[in-house]
């Protein structure tokens, strides 16, 4: 299976062509192109007659229908090879019709599988490769979902703000200290027992991590009081200490021989770009997962994702579960020494966005225009005043990243129609999620955010953590810094009002502008049981099971 050969077949017809043009199509050097052409001629795919002399053009003649041959080969591979072997070939540049046939065939290998030794496995397609499984580095929803399945936290906080025990069975809290009592005989995935020193080592790494240092600034010390007792000390107060240890990044892990060990319902092995497999942890301290394995296999971005329960090609009996995919905002990098620092420029951009926001459904069927607030269920009742177009002294740089490409292009066209000079700068997804320097070398951009579970703390976490696109803006804005200082002095049950106050300040200064809410409908086959949506809008695999077919004897 040769993706260069397939790409050339779908782009270049038989006839005259310069070898330089072939190299450009394949994005190869001249020497590499020559080697590939010679290989394909030898294999009988084509003939290639080099043009001799100045002005004479080379000629390529196809001898076989490349896509037809490769499609037949891949159809057989899908039937007999492990699913991750064939999945990588789906990523080739197939024509629309071939890709549809191949993806339909590939779908028959997905879903629930029970092997001869009664291992229950669920094979799920994924559109994006897994970036990390480290709790401190999980800054996007795909990695975060995996972390939630492999690791546990000391406590969990639900969407209503109620705190539940997880690794800690109970706690005592005062104005300056939180004492945690750990559950007994909790095992890491290597069989070792969780102790207080493991918790302290892990939380200390989090407290000193560059991306979370400011967020954890109120916490001054962790202490091992006894093998299963930990103290978290905050002499100057921290009303939200329990919420802090309930975040995904505060998941407890242990590093052993270059291996990251968790205590979660699943453990991961042999993870790579094309496949990640989660195996049920049989010594899990809570209820053991009902599935033995969950396998995530890489597929093309346009693959139709359905959570299947059987290997039947035609899954007709399905139902949909609604999942929150978060919200989108436009953020202005006010620290940049460009026109974006001028409030009249930002206010005009804000006005233009509010004027056209209702049209967003044209470019994204899942996006609902948001003119209220980033906080679901709240309404700022903010009416954007009409603003005259200011004088621009230069062109504004607008970031484009893959997951917002269509929306960014749409917004660019609107800006240009309203006299806002903008140009697009491509920034990689990796640079975006880590908030690298490249992410900060633009004037404005669309940012998508998905809250974990509890909205009140998630909004604060979004504003404060080092991965946040607002982190540098807050550092360079004294008024916003003062607002952030209020959180440490405000009881957590009063945070809704404080969050709205901070968001209002961002709205009025035209630094963060709500653009859309996003929902997604996830299809499930009807015999998948106990489907619950957990962290970041993803399915809780630890509770999922398949209703078996009972055959009458």
MIDO-698186 format. One record per residue (C-alpha): residue number from 1; residue in three letters; x negated, y negated, z. Coordinates in steps of 0.5 Angstrom, whole numbers, always signed. Layout:
BEGIN
SITE   resi   resn      xx      yy      zz
SITE    NUM    ALA       X       Y       Z
...
//
This chain:
BEGIN
SITE   resi   resn      xx      yy      zz
SITE      1    UNK      +0      +0      +0
SITE      2    UNK      -3      -6      -3
SITE      3    UNK      +0     -13      -1
SITE      4    UNK      -5     -17      -6
SITE      5    UNK      -3     -12     -11
SITE      6    UNK      +5     -13     -10
SITE      7    UNK      +4     -21      -9
SITE      8    UNK      +1     -21     -16
SITE      9    UNK      +6     -17     -19
SITE     10    UNK     +12     -22     -16
SITE     11    UNK      +8     -28     -18
SITE     12    UNK      +4     -27     -25
SITE     13    UNK      +7     -24     -31
SITE     14    UNK      +4     -20     -37
SITE     15    UNK      +0     -25     -41
SITE     16    UNK      -6     -30     -41
SITE     17    UNK      -8     -33     -35
SITE     18    UNK     -15     -35     -32
SITE     19    UNK     -18     -31     -27
SITE     20    UNK     -19     -37     -22
SITE     21    UNK     -11     -38     -22
SITE     22    UNK     -11     -31     -20
SITE     23    UNK     -16     -32     -14
SITE     24    UNK     -11     -38     -12
SITE     25    UNK      -5     -34     -12
SITE     26    UNK      -8     -29      -8
SITE     27    UNK     -12     -34      -4
SITE     28    UNK     -19     -30      -5
SITE     29    UNK     -26     -32      -7
SITE     30    UNK     -28     -31     -14
SITE     31    UNK     -32     -25     -12
SITE     32    UNK     -26     -22      -8
SITE     33    UNK     -22     -23     -14
SITE     34    UNK     -26     -19     -19
SITE     35    UNK     -27     -13     -14
SITE     36    UNK     -19     -13     -13
SITE     37    UNK     -18     -13     -21
SITE     38    UNK     -23      -8     -22
SITE     39    UNK     -20      -3     -17
SITE     40    UNK     -13      -4     -20
SITE     41    UNK     -16      -3     -27
SITE     42    UNK     -19      +4     -25
SITE     43    UNK     -12      +6     -21
SITE     44    UNK      -8      +5     -27
SITE     45    UNK      -4      -1     -25
SITE     46    UNK      -6      -6     -30
SITE     47    UNK     -11      -8     -36
SITE     48    UNK     -15     -14     -35
SITE     49    UNK     -19     -17     -41
SITE     50    UNK     -24     -23     -39
SITE     51    UNK     -24     -29     -44
SITE     52    UNK     -31     -29     -47
SITE     53    UNK     -33     -36     -49
SITE     54    UNK     -31     -43     -48
SITE     55    UNK     -24     -44     -48
SITE     56    UNK     -22     -37     -49
SITE     57    UNK     -17     -35     -43
SITE     58    UNK     -17     -28     -40
SITE     59    UNK     -11     -23     -41
SITE     60    UNK      -7     -19     -36
SITE     61    UNK      -3     -13     -38
SITE     62    UNK      +2      -9     -33
SITE     63    UNK      +2      -2     -34
SITE     64    UNK      +7      +0     -28
SITE     65    UNK     +12      -3     -24
SITE     66    UNK      +8      -4     -18
SITE     67    UNK     +14      -6     -13
SITE     68    UNK     +18      +0     -16
SITE     69    UNK     +13      +5     -14
SITE     70    UNK     +11      +2      -8
SITE     71    UNK     +18      +1      -5
SITE     72    UNK     +19      +9      -7
SITE     73    UNK     +12     +10      -3
SITE     74    UNK     +15      +6      +3
SITE     75    UNK     +22      +9      +3
SITE     76    UNK     +18     +16      +4
SITE     77    UNK     +13     +13     +10
SITE     78    UNK     +19     +10     +14
SITE     79    UNK     +22     +17     +14
SITE     80    UNK     +16     +21     +16
SITE     81    UNK     +11     +16     +19
SITE     82    UNK     +11     +13     +26
SITE     83    UNK     +16      +7     +26
SITE     84    UNK     +10      +2     +27
SITE     85    UNK      +6      +5     +21
SITE     86    UNK     +12      +3     +16
SITE     87    UNK     +14      -3     +20
SITE     88    UNK      +7      -7     +18
SITE     89    UNK      +9      -6     +11
SITE     90    UNK     +16      -9     +11
SITE     91    UNK     +12     -16     +12
SITE     92    UNK      +9     -16      +5
SITE     93    UNK     +12     -20      +0
SITE     94    UNK     +17     -16      -3
SITE     95    UNK     +23     -19      -8
SITE     96    UNK     +30     -20      -4
SITE     97    UNK     +33     -14      -7
SITE     98    UNK     +27      -9      -5
SITE     99    UNK     +26     -12      +2
SITE    100    UNK     +34     -11      +3
SITE    101    UNK     +34      -4      +1
SITE    102    UNK     +27      -3      +5
SITE    103    UNK     +30      -6     +11
SITE    104    UNK     +37      -2     +11
SITE    105    UNK     +32      +4     +11
SITE    106    UNK     +28      +2     +16
SITE    107    UNK     +34      +0     +21
SITE    108    UNK     +36      +8     +21
SITE    109    UNK     +30      +9     +25
SITE    110    UNK     +32      +4     +30
SITE    111    UNK     +36      +4     +36
SITE    112    UNK     +37     +10     +41
SITE    113    UNK     +33     +16     +41
SITE    114    UNK     +33     +22     +45
SITE    115    UNK     +27     +27     +44
SITE    116    UNK     +26     +34     +45
SITE    117    UNK     +24     +33     +52
SITE    118    UNK     +30     +29     +53
SITE    119    UNK     +26     +22     +53
SITE    120    UNK     +31     +17     +52
SITE    121    UNK     +28     +11     +48
SITE    122    UNK     +31      +5     +45
SITE    123    UNK     +27      +2     +39
SITE    124    UNK     +28      -6     +38
SITE    125    UNK     +26     -10     +33
SITE    126    UNK     +22     -16     +34
SITE    127    UNK     +21     -22     +30
SITE    128    UNK     +15     -25     +33
SITE    129    UNK      +8     -22     +36
SITE    130    UNK      +7     -22     +43
SITE    131    UNK      +3     -27     +45
SITE    132    UNK      +1     -25     +53
SITE    133    UNK      +4     -21     +58
SITE    134    UNK      +0     -25     +64
SITE    135    UNK      +5     -29     +68
SITE    136    UNK      +0     -35     +68
SITE    137    UNK      +0     -36     +61
SITE    138    UNK      +7     -34     +59
SITE    139    UNK     +10     -41     +56
SITE    140    UNK     +15     -38     +51
SITE    141    UNK     +21     -34     +52
SITE    142    UNK     +18     -28     +48
SITE    143    UNK     +12     -27     +53
SITE    144    UNK     +17     -29     +59
SITE    145    UNK     +22     -24     +58
SITE    146    UNK     +16     -18     +58
SITE    147    UNK     +13     -21     +64
SITE    148    UNK     +20     -21     +67
SITE    149    UNK     +20     -13     +66
SITE    150    UNK     +13     -11     +68
SITE    151    UNK     +13     -16     +74
SITE    152    UNK     +16     -18     +80
SITE    153    UNK     +17     -24     +85
SITE    154    UNK     +17     -25     +92
SITE    155    UNK     +24     -28     +91
SITE    156    UNK     +29     -29     +86
SITE    157    UNK     +34     -35     +85
SITE    158    UNK     +40     -34     +81
SITE    159    UNK     +44     -39     +76
SITE    160    UNK     +48     -42     +82
SITE    161    UNK     +41     -43     +86
SITE    162    UNK     +43     -37     +91
SITE    163    UNK     +36     -34     +93
SITE    164    UNK     +35     -26     +94
SITE    165    UNK     +30     -22     +96
SITE    166    UNK     +25     -18     +92
SITE    167    UNK     +18     -16     +94
SITE    168    UNK     +20     -20    +100
SITE    169    UNK     +26     -17    +104
SITE    170    UNK     +27     -23    +109
SITE    171    UNK     +23     -30    +111
SITE    172    UNK     +23     -35    +116
SITE    173    UNK     +23     -43    +114
SITE    174    UNK     +21     -49    +117
SITE    175    UNK     +19     -56    +115
SITE    176    UNK     +12     -54    +114
SITE    177    UNK     +12     -47    +113
SITE    178    UNK     +15     -41    +110
SITE    179    UNK     +14     -34    +113
SITE    180    UNK     +15     -28    +108
SITE    181    UNK     +16     -21    +110
SITE    182    UNK     +14     -16    +105
SITE    183    UNK     +18      -9    +103
SITE    184    UNK     +14      -3    +105
SITE    185    UNK     +11      +2    +101
SITE    186    UNK     +12      -2     +94
SITE    187    UNK      +7      +1     +89
SITE    188    UNK      +3      -3     +84
SITE    189    UNK      +3      +1     +77
SITE    190    UNK      -3      +5     +79
SITE    191    UNK      +0      +7     +85
SITE    192    UNK      -4      +3     +90
SITE    193    UNK      +1      -1     +95
SITE    194    UNK      +2      -8     +95
SITE    195    UNK      -1     -12    +101
SITE    196    UNK      +0     -19    +104
SITE    197    UNK      -8     -20    +101
SITE    198    UNK      -5     -18     +94
SITE    199    UNK      +0     -23     +95
SITE    200    UNK      -5     -29     +97
SITE    201    UNK     -10     -27     +92
SITE    202    UNK      -5     -28     +86
SITE    203    UNK      -1     -34     +89
SITE    204    UNK      -8     -38     +90
SITE    205    UNK     -10     -37     +83
SITE    206    UNK      -3     -40     +81
SITE    207    UNK      -4     -46     +86
SITE    208    UNK     -11     -47     +83
SITE    209    UNK      -9     -46     +75
SITE    210    UNK     -10     -52     +71
SITE    211    UNK      -3     -52     +68
SITE    212    UNK      +1     -51     +75
SITE    213    UNK      -4     -55     +80
SITE    214    UNK      +0     -61     +80
SITE    215    UNK      +7     -57     +81
SITE    216    UNK      +4     -53     +87
SITE    217    UNK      +0     -59     +90
SITE    218    UNK      +5     -60     +96
SITE    219    UNK      +2     -52     +98
SITE    220    UNK      -4     -53    +102
SITE    221    UNK      -6     -46    +104
SITE    222    UNK      -3     -39    +104
SITE    223    UNK      -5     -34    +110
SITE    224    UNK      -5     -27    +111
SITE    225    UNK      -2     -26    +118
SITE    226    UNK      -1     -18    +118
SITE    227    UNK      -1     -13    +113
SITE    228    UNK      +6     -15    +110
SITE    229    UNK      +7     -22    +113
SITE    230    UNK      +5     -28    +109
SITE    231    UNK      +5     -35    +111
SITE    232    UNK      +6     -41    +106
SITE    233    UNK      +4     -48    +109
SITE    234    UNK      +6     -55    +107
SITE    235    UNK      +4     -60    +112
SITE    236    UNK      +7     -65    +109
SITE    237    UNK     +14     -62    +107
SITE    238    UNK     +16     -58    +101
SITE    239    UNK     +24     -57    +101
SITE    240    UNK     +23     -53     +95
SITE    241    UNK     +18     -47     +97
SITE    242    UNK     +23     -42     +96
SITE    243    UNK     +25     -44     +89
SITE    244    UNK     +17     -45     +87
SITE    245    UNK     +16     -37     +89
SITE    246    UNK     +22     -35     +85
SITE    247    UNK     +19     -38     +78
SITE    248    UNK     +17     -33     +73
SITE    249    UNK     +10     -36     +73
SITE    250    UNK     +10     -34     +81
SITE    251    UNK     +10     -26     +79
SITE    252    UNK      +6     -22     +83
SITE    253    UNK      +0     -18     +80
SITE    254    UNK      -6     -15     +81
SITE    255    UNK     -13     -15     +77
SITE    256    UNK     -16      -8     +77
SITE    257    UNK     -22      -6     +72
SITE    258    UNK     -20     -11     +67
SITE    259    UNK     -13      -9     +68
SITE    260    UNK      -7     -13     +70
SITE    261    UNK      -2      -9     +74
SITE    262    UNK      +5     -10     +76
SITE    263    UNK     +10      -7     +81
SITE    264    UNK     +16      -8     +76
SITE    265    UNK     +21      -3     +73
SITE    266    UNK     +17      -2     +67
SITE    267    UNK      +9      -2     +65
SITE    268    UNK      +6      -3     +58
SITE    269    UNK      +1      +1     +55
SITE    270    UNK      -2      +1     +48
SITE    271    UNK      +1      -6     +46
SITE    272    UNK      -1      -9     +40
SITE    273    UNK      +1     -14     +34
SITE    274    UNK      +6      -9     +31
SITE    275    UNK      +8      -5     +37
SITE    276    UNK      +9      -6     +45
SITE    277    UNK     +12      +0     +49
SITE    278    UNK     +15      -1     +56
SITE    279    UNK     +15      +6     +60
SITE    280    UNK     +20      +7     +66
SITE    281    UNK     +16      +6     +73
SITE    282    UNK     +18     +12     +76
SITE    283    UNK     +16     +10     +83
SITE    284    UNK     +19      +3     +82
SITE    285    UNK     +21      +1     +89
SITE    286    UNK     +28      -1     +87
SITE    287    UNK     +33      +3     +82
SITE    288    UNK     +29      +7     +77
SITE    289    UNK     +31      +4     +70
SITE    290    UNK     +36      +9     +66
SITE    291    UNK     +32      +9     +60
SITE    292    UNK     +25     +12     +59
SITE    293    UNK     +22      +8     +54
SITE    294    UNK     +23      +1     +51
SITE    295    UNK     +19      +0     +44
SITE    296    UNK     +19      -7     +41
SITE    297    UNK     +17      -6     +33
SITE    298    UNK     +15     -12     +29
SITE    299    UNK     +19     -14     +23
SITE    300    UNK     +20     -20     +18
SITE    301    UNK     +23     -26     +21
SITE    302    UNK     +29     -25     +17
SITE    303    UNK     +31     -18     +19
SITE    304    UNK     +38     -17     +22
SITE    305    UNK     +37     -16     +29
SITE    306    UNK     +42     -11     +32
SITE    307    UNK     +42      -7     +39
SITE    308    UNK     +43      +0     +36
SITE    309    UNK     +44      +6     +40
SITE    310    UNK     +44     +11     +35
SITE    311    UNK     +40     +13     +29
SITE    312    UNK     +46     +12     +24
SITE    313    UNK     +44      +7     +18
SITE    314    UNK     +51      +4     +19
SITE    315    UNK     +53      +1     +25
SITE    316    UNK     +60      -1     +25
SITE    317    UNK     +63      -1     +32
SITE    318    UNK     +59      -7     +35
SITE    319    UNK     +61     -13     +40
SITE    320    UNK     +57     -19     +41
SITE    321    UNK     +54     -22     +47
SITE    322    UNK     +53     -29     +48
SITE    323    UNK     +46     -32     +50
SITE    324    UNK     +44     -39     +52
SITE    325    UNK     +38     -40     +47
SITE    326    UNK     +37     -47     +51
SITE    327    UNK     +37     -54     +48
SITE    328    UNK     +33     -58     +43
SITE    329    UNK     +30     -65     +45
SITE    330    UNK     +26     -71     +41
SITE    331    UNK     +20     -73     +45
SITE    332    UNK     +16     -79     +44
SITE    333    UNK      +9     -79     +46
SITE    334    UNK      +8     -86     +49
SITE    335    UNK      +1     -85     +51
SITE    336    UNK      -1     -86     +44
SITE    337    UNK      -4     -93     +41
SITE    338    UNK      +1     -93     +35
SITE    339    UNK      +8     -96     +34
SITE    340    UNK     +11     -91     +39
SITE    341    UNK      +9     -95     +45
SITE    342    UNK     +13    -100     +43
SITE    343    UNK     +20    -100     +46
SITE    344    UNK     +24    -103     +40
SITE    345    UNK     +21     -98     +36
SITE    346    UNK     +23     -92     +40
SITE    347    UNK     +30     -95     +41
SITE    348    UNK     +31     -96     +34
SITE    349    UNK     +29     -88     +33
SITE    350    UNK     +34     -87     +39
SITE    351    UNK     +39     -90     +35
SITE    352    UNK     +38     -87     +29
SITE    353    UNK     +38     -80     +32
SITE    354    UNK     +45     -81     +36
SITE    355    UNK     +48     -84     +29
SITE    356    UNK     +46     -77     +25
SITE    357    UNK     +46     -72     +31
SITE    358    UNK     +53     -70     +29
SITE    359    UNK     +50     -67     +22
SITE    360    UNK     +46     -62     +25
SITE    361    UNK     +50     -56     +24
SITE    362    UNK     +48     -57     +17
SITE    363    UNK     +41     -54     +18
SITE    364    UNK     +43     -50     +24
SITE    365    UNK     +49     -46     +25
SITE    366    UNK     +47     -44     +32
SITE    367    UNK     +46     -51     +34
SITE    368    UNK     +51     -56     +37
SITE    369    UNK     +50     -63     +37
SITE    370    UNK     +48     -66     +44
SITE    371    UNK     +50     -73     +46
SITE    372    UNK     +51     -71     +54
SITE    373    UNK     +45     -69     +57
SITE    374    UNK     +40     -63     +57
SITE    375    UNK     +43     -61     +64
SITE    376    UNK     +49     -56     +62
SITE    377    UNK     +55     -58     +65
SITE    378    UNK     +53     -65     +66
SITE    379    UNK     +55     -72     +62
SITE    380    UNK     +50     -78     +62
SITE    381    UNK     +56     -82     +59
SITE    382    UNK     +50     -86     +56
SITE    383    UNK     +52     -90     +50
SITE    384    UNK     +46     -92     +45
SITE    385    UNK     +47     -99     +43
SITE    386    UNK     +46    -101     +36
SITE    387    UNK     +39    -103     +35
SITE    388    UNK     +36    -107     +29
SITE    389    UNK     +30    -104     +25
SITE    390    UNK     +24    -107     +28
SITE    391    UNK     +18    -108     +24
SITE    392    UNK     +13    -102     +23
SITE    393    UNK      +6    -103     +23
SITE    394    UNK      +4     -96     +21
SITE    395    UNK      +7     -89     +19
SITE    396    UNK      +9     -85     +25
SITE    397    UNK      +6     -78     +25
SITE    398    UNK     +12     -72     +26
SITE    399    UNK     +10     -65     +29
SITE    400    UNK     +12     -59     +25
SITE    401    UNK     +12     -53     +28
SITE    402    UNK     +15     -46     +25
SITE    403    UNK     +21     -45     +30
SITE    404    UNK     +24     -52     +28
SITE    405    UNK     +22     -53     +21
SITE    406    UNK     +29     -54     +18
SITE    407    UNK     +31     -59     +23
SITE    408    UNK     +24     -63     +23
SITE    409    UNK     +25     -63     +15
SITE    410    UNK     +32     -66     +16
SITE    411    UNK     +30     -71     +21
SITE    412    UNK     +25     -73     +17
SITE    413    UNK     +30     -74     +11
SITE    414    UNK     +34     -78     +16
SITE    415    UNK     +28     -83     +18
SITE    416    UNK     +26     -84     +11
SITE    417    UNK     +33     -86      +9
SITE    418    UNK     +34     -91     +15
SITE    419    UNK     +27     -94     +14
SITE    420    UNK     +23     -91     +19
SITE    421    UNK     +16     -89     +16
SITE    422    UNK     +14     -82     +18
SITE    423    UNK      +9     -76     +15
SITE    424    UNK      +9     -69     +17
SITE    425    UNK      +3     -66     +21
SITE    426    UNK      +3     -58     +22
SITE    427    UNK      +2     -56     +29
SITE    428    UNK      +1     -48     +30
SITE    429    UNK      +6     -45     +35
SITE    430    UNK      +0     -43     +40
SITE    431    UNK      -2     -50     +40
SITE    432    UNK      +5     -52     +41
SITE    433    UNK      +6     -48     +47
SITE    434    UNK      +0     -49     +51
SITE    435    UNK      +1     -57     +50
SITE    436    UNK      -6     -57     +47
SITE    437    UNK     -10     -63     +44
SITE    438    UNK      -7     -62     +37
SITE    439    UNK      +0     -62     +40
SITE    440    UNK      -2     -69     +43
SITE    441    UNK      -4     -72     +36
SITE    442    UNK      +3     -74     +34
SITE    443    UNK      +8     -79     +35
SITE    444    UNK     +14     -75     +36
SITE    445    UNK     +17     -68     +35
SITE    446    UNK     +23     -64     +37
SITE    447    UNK     +22     -59     +43
SITE    448    UNK     +26     -53     +44
SITE    449    UNK     +27     -51     +52
SITE    450    UNK     +30     -45     +55
SITE    451    UNK     +31     -45     +62
SITE    452    UNK     +30     -39     +66
SITE    453    UNK     +36     -38     +71
SITE    454    UNK     +37     -44     +76
SITE    455    UNK     +38     -50     +72
SITE    456    UNK     +36     -55     +78
SITE    457    UNK     +29     -52     +79
SITE    458    UNK     +28     -51     +72
SITE    459    UNK     +29     -58     +70
SITE    460    UNK     +24     -60     +75
SITE    461    UNK     +19     -55     +73
SITE    462    UNK     +20     -57     +65
SITE    463    UNK     +18     -64     +67
SITE    464    UNK     +12     -62     +72
SITE    465    UNK      +8     -56     +69
SITE    466    UNK      +2     -57     +65
SITE    467    UNK      +5     -53     +59
SITE    468    UNK     +10     -59     +59
SITE    469    UNK     +10     -63     +53
SITE    470    UNK     +12     -69     +58
SITE    471    UNK      +6     -67     +62
SITE    472    UNK      +1     -73     +60
SITE    473    UNK      +7     -78     +59
SITE    474    UNK      +9     -77     +66
SITE    475    UNK      +1     -78     +68
SITE    476    UNK      +1     -85     +64
SITE    477    UNK      +8     -88     +66
SITE    478    UNK      +8     -90     +73
SITE    479    UNK     +15     -91     +74
SITE    480    UNK     +16     -84     +72
SITE    481    UNK     +11     -82     +77
SITE    482    UNK     +15     -85     +82
SITE    483    UNK     +21     -81     +80
SITE    484    UNK     +17     -75     +81
SITE    485    UNK     +15     -76     +88
SITE    486    UNK     +22     -76     +90
SITE    487    UNK     +23     -69     +89
SITE    488    UNK     +18     -67     +95
SITE    489    UNK     +23     -72    +100
SITE    490    UNK     +29     -69     +97
SITE    491    UNK     +33     -63    +100
SITE    492    UNK     +34     -58     +94
SITE    493    UNK     +42     -58     +94
SITE    494    UNK     +41     -66     +92
SITE    495    UNK     +37     -64     +86
SITE    496    UNK     +43     -65     +81
SITE    497    UNK     +43     -72     +82
SITE    498    UNK     +36     -73     +82
SITE    499    UNK     +35     -69     +76
SITE    500    UNK     +40     -74     +72
SITE    501    UNK     +37     -80     +75
SITE    502    UNK     +30     -78     +72
SITE    503    UNK     +34     -76     +65
SITE    504    UNK     +37     -82     +65
SITE    505    UNK     +30     -86     +66
SITE    506    UNK     +28     -82     +60
SITE    507    UNK     +34     -84     +56
SITE    508    UNK     +34     -91     +57
SITE    509    UNK     +26     -91     +56
SITE    510    UNK     +28     -87     +49
SITE    511    UNK     +22     -82     +51
SITE    512    UNK     +26     -76     +51
SITE    513    UNK     +33     -76     +47
SITE    514    UNK     +38     -70     +47
SITE    515    UNK     +39     -67     +40
SITE    516    UNK     +42     -60     +41
SITE    517    UNK     +45     -54     +45
SITE    518    UNK     +44     -47     +42
SITE    519    UNK     +47     -41     +43
SITE    520    UNK     +46     -34     +40
SITE    521    UNK     +51     -28     +39
SITE    522    UNK     +47     -22     +40
SITE    523    UNK     +50     -16     +37
SITE    524    UNK     +50      -9     +41
SITE    525    UNK     +53      -2     +39
SITE    526    UNK     +59      +0     +43
SITE    527    UNK     +56      +5     +47
SITE    528    UNK     +50      +1     +50
SITE    529    UNK     +52      +0     +57
SITE    530    UNK     +51      -5     +63
SITE    531    UNK     +49     -10     +58
SITE    532    UNK     +47     -16     +63
SITE    533    UNK     +43     -23     +60
SITE    534    UNK     +38     -24     +65
SITE    535    UNK     +32     -29     +65
SITE    536    UNK     +31     -34     +59
SITE    537    UNK     +37     -31     +55
SITE    538    UNK     +35     -24     +54
SITE    539    UNK     +37     -17     +56
SITE    540    UNK     +36     -14     +63
SITE    541    UNK     +33      -7     +60
SITE    542    UNK     +32      -4     +67
SITE    543    UNK     +40      -4     +67
SITE    544    UNK     +41      -1     +60
SITE    545    UNK     +44      +6     +59
SITE    546    UNK     +47      +9     +53
SITE    547    UNK     +53     +13     +54
SITE    548    UNK     +52     +20     +51
SITE    549    UNK     +56     +24     +46
SITE    550    UNK     +59     +30     +50
SITE    551    UNK     +60     +36     +45
SITE    552    UNK     +65     +41     +46
SITE    553    UNK     +63     +48     +46
//
